[in-house]
Amino acid sequence: KAGVTQTPRYLIKTRGQQVTLSCSPISGHRSVSWYQQTPGQGLQFLFEYFSETQRNKGNFPGRFSGRQFSNSRSEMNVSTLELGDSALYLCASRRGERSYEQYFGPGTRLTVT
Amino acid sequence: GNSVTQMEGPVTLSEEAFLTINCTYTATGYPSLFWYVQYPGEGLQLLLKATKADDKGSNKGFEATYRKETTSFHLEKGSVQVSDSAVYFCALRPAAGGTSYGKLTFGQGTILTVHP
């Protein structure tokens, strides 16, 4: 069974640009969560989607947004990039709303210059 | 709000040494507790979990017991291997009844290096 896939794996963008990251969950999983990982702040929750609805949002500015499609694939978008947005962005999927295990993808490494 | 505190690293051990990584948490009710491991260049892998007080999670020789009285979930392994070198994260999921099942709160991570 294929795991969680994230594309692209690496990305370099310039300050002020916008970026879209993609996540394909494990087949049959309906929940997708996004996390930002930085050396300074560690792992921080961005948002969670279940059946195309945002269920939870972390403490990030409105420049960070996301969505989920009917096939459970998810995208997150960051507009007006800042240097501090450089991070590893991790996506995780769960089978159902109450499932305990989250399965993480390898992440997208975003560098903002 | 919820929070997780892990012992500061890095932790350096010789092969076959005993490992303990401390983890304490702050949360209301009875959250679920997890240990995740991250190898270089990879995402996080679930190592073990405990969903109620006094539960013991175990996997690949690692163990952790959910202690409600001390709000702790310390990770232990009796004999570490070089291949255990990685970053270990303690995490919690809020108690049942809310809408935050997909929101994990992580500790800051502990880097473990095991030498031959």
Chai-1 contact restraints between the chains, C-beta under 6 A:
chainA,res_idxA,chainB,res_idxB,connection_type,confidence,min_distance_angstrom,max_distance_angstrom,comment,restraint_id
A,S31,B,G102,contact,1.0,0.0,6.0,A-B,restraint_1
A,S33,B,G102,contact,1.0,0.0,6.0,A-B,restraint_2
A,G42,B,Q108,contact,1.0,0.0,6.0,A-B,restraint_3
A,L43,B,F106,contact,1.0,0.0,6.0,A-B,restraint_4
A,F45,B,K103,contact,1.0,0.0,6.0,A-B,restraint_5
A,E48,B,G102,contact,1.0,0.0,6.0,A-B,restraint_6
A,R55,B,T99,contact,1.0,0.0,6.0,A-B,restraint_7
A,N56,B,S100,contact,1.0,0.0,6.0,A-B,restraint_8
A,N56,B,K103,contact,1.0,0.0,6.0,A-B,restraint_9
A,L90,B,G43,contact,1.0,0.0,6.0,A-B,restraint_10
A,R98,B,Y101,contact,1.0,0.0,6.0,A-B,restraint_11
A,E101,B,L46,contact,1.0,0.0,6.0,A-B,restraint_12
A,F104,B,G43,contact,1.0,0.0,6.0,A-B,restraint_13
A,F104,B,L44,contact,1.0,0.0,6.0,A-B,restraint_14
A,G105,B,G43,contact,1.0,0.0,6.0,A-B,restraint_15
A,P106,B,E42,contact,1.0,0.0,6.0,A-B,restraint_16
A,P106,B,G43,contact,1.0,0.0,6.0,A-B,restraint_17
A,G107,B,G43,contact,1.0,0.0,6.0,A-B,restraint_18
